[in-house]
Amino acid sequence: MGTTGIIGGGIVGVALARALSALGDEVTVLEKEHRLAEHQTGHNSGVVHAGLYYKPGSLKATLCAAGRVSIREFCQEKGLPYREVGKLVVAVDESELAALAEIERRSIENGVPDLARIDDIARLREIEPHVAGVAAVHSPHTAVVDYASITEAMAQDVRAAGGRIRLGHEVTGIRLDNGRVRVVTPVSEDVFDRLIVCAGLQSDVVAGLVGADPSPRILPFRGEYWELAPERTDLVKGMIYPVPDPRFPFLGVHFTRGVYDNVHVGPNAVPALRREGYNWLQWSVKDTWESLRWPGAPALAKQHWRMGVDEISGSLIKPLYFQKARRFLPELRQSDLAHKHGAGVRAQAWGRGGELLDDFAVDQVGPVTLLRNAPSPAATSSIAIAEYVIATYLDSARAA
């Protein structure tokens, strides 16, 4: 037992607080916003991933598989919605068949339950009657949930176990003090036996307060969603995804029937001009300048500038976004994209050489554990991430 501070009130931070509270630790969560799940957790598509894309043996693959089961069980326990609407990853033409076969191979190695390869167009249309494509893989147990509600339910468990969740507490200082950690906010000062940083879009900023390596840095990418007009949601029964381009860490525009039956289209992936910039009007000179002056910026721009131009064009010009979506649903009309449903900002970690980090990444600085990269499927994996971090980084310290 001991005292543990957790910076970040997204689903990963609260899952860690819940797990440690259940073990008897005295836990305090510090969240700078005035509600939990304010950023990545509350601005995603709500998908519980089954593990189709991730490199076998990676942390993403291992923790996604365990996390999917844990999230389902948690929703059942708390009476929260959990809908297995299924996911269809579609090869639109024969040029995508090799990449589809790689998705199938990874899915099998990752133990995706009841995965099916579909080469029969009639069978394809049984699953998604309006889809166009030559082949697909089907994951019938891919589900949708409300991650913000899950986070709130986890928080209730933390409070019931005696833990504290402090909203409106932005961490401004961290100091190591005789083997313990002093954490300062504008309204409080605490000393903990250990500290876990789950700060998402601000993870590199908080890591800097500890004196950790500046790399990886966070590059914010905004993903924008359109919502299908209510009278046209019958075009999509579950989820329709493209075959992802292995050169990029983003999946491309897709269709998802949400847990409350709305159907959204997206997201795209455009550079955000602010770490928490949810539209083009929200920008920060400081955040943009820091991205531009990072050593990896020239290499990243040289490698991915065409993708950047394409994504930005689709963001600003609705017909271009529509054309990407229509590849999968020929019956789709531009007017079916009724309105922009909102956006999320992904905390994409990148290194000094311009490389985009793919797997989860954790650093340790004395009694401080830092989650440096926790992109999708972090929400799916949140309970498993908590168990992994405790077992790998905290158990020996807790025993001592």
WOMONOR-V661862 format. One record per run of one state. SS is the DSSP state (~ for helix, > for strand, _ for the rest). FROM is the first residue (numbers start at 1). LEN is the number of residues. Records with the same first field share a line. If there is no record, write none. Layout:
BEGIN
SS: FROM-LEN  FROM-LEN
END
This chain:
BEGIN
_: 1-2  8-3  23-3  32-15  49-10  79-4  84-3  92-2  110-6  119-2  128-7  140-3  145-2  161-3  168-3  178-2  186-2  193-1  198-2  211-6  229-1  236-3  243-11  258-5  267-3  272-13  293-4  317-1  327-7  351-5  357-4  366-2  374-4  400-1
>: 3-5  26-6  47-2  83-1  87-5  116-3  135-5  143-2  164-4  171-7  180-6  188-5  194-4  217-12  239-4  254-4  263-4  270-2  337-14  356-1  361-5  368-6
~: 11-12  59-20  94-16  121-7  147-14  200-11  230-6  285-8  297-20  318-9  334-3  378-22
END
